[in-house]
């Protein structure tokens, strides 16, 4: 299915509203999902609604939830999302950190026990467009972990993403580095499995520890594993994310929150910095522009593939998908249509 983004957004909003979300929450969640699709991150797009519906029907996702403020010193706060929509409460937490950083120069927020916060780059973009530098470390506690540690063939992590955002200048958009610590996000494995397409080399091992490109090994009784990116580097960073966003923030841990009936649980440690407290603004912007130009001046290895910086692939994908529509694989579309039928919602043609 290739669907115009506004039609898909309206359909997603109806599925979110079916769980009881109020209009403002419905719009935020639907916009977040469609924006992930537009940016080329289908792993965090409308296909996630299958899990969201499962969880709000089971009571492990609580619509219209307000966070509990565990502590707030003005520069450091800890919030408990109480299994509310992560897209809503994580946005609120980052907005708190932006305002606190404006006042104090730096702010730290620990977010506990949010339901899926979605594409983490969203929060980096919000901070960067407010003129802030932002660092986000996320852990995931959601059923048996699928990502192996370095040299392992059993899962010990989930995909534990990292996001670092740098403000834009008059000449350049913000720099947005947003990646999973696994070789690929689990959502991308799901998309490939549903579409019947192979995964890239070096991303998966089967149950016996053999390399494979078959995504179905992650959906068999004797499940395989996803590998960390960069061998020991990704594995080490996954562990750091787990500790920063889990143990230190006080959120659920992959080690202690494995029952699938708990649904998706994210913790996030956000650090927001006002860069104006560190350097002269004009000098800083000129150096950022100069560094971007220097990087992009490198001769491309493939003349048909220009050198890109972090954030550019997403902007390219967004323009293409706004023009041509968003592709949803047949299996995912069938799942969404089945859910829509149960709630008397008409799917777009």
C-alpha angles and dihedrals in degrees: 000000000000110000132184107250097238092052090050091047092053091048092049090050091055091052092049091047089052087071091059100263116156118241096264093050091043091055094047094050095044092046091049093051095047092045088055089053091047091051090054096256099121088161087074098034135091092315087075089069089080089065093040092055090046090053100044089048089052093045094243092112113057115202120215092016120163118211123249110234102224094181139345125186094170094258101040125041137171120206130187111210093197091219093303123148105296093210089063103038097039088053090052091048093051092047088053089051092049092054092044091050091051088056101037105020096244136036136184127202127188113199117196133196101356121162112241109324092198125209104011091204088075091071093045089052092051091052095043092051087053088057095257136128110230136190121190128186118187135190127195128213109183120132126307110351114250101193119089123218120238109300091005132119097194124077119255103154140039120223095286103191130213127205129188120180130191122193120255126243133219088271103036139043119239117286108243120188108185122160145145117244088228119082087253133004115260088238089062089053088051092050092049091046092050092046094046092237128139123249122237119273117271097027104095143039123196122231091278093052097257120141113253141169093206109111091196090079086078091059100047127101090249094047126203126217140246114236125231117250116257094012108251093010097061092039091053093047091048089056091049091051090050092052098041096046096031117030097024097040091040097238127141114290129224086234096054104028104055101125105111091216088074090070122211117337124184131185121193134191111201125190116188121189130189101223091199086075090061107043145005107282098228093045091048094049092048091051092049091051091047093050093049091049091048093052094046092048090071113113109254118244087223114036090213092056113061122208110269133194127217111293097024098094089056093049091049091049091048094055092047095048095046087054099042108022137250120288117223117187119241096248094050091045091051090052092050093047090050090053090047090053092054090054096041092247120149113229118221116258 
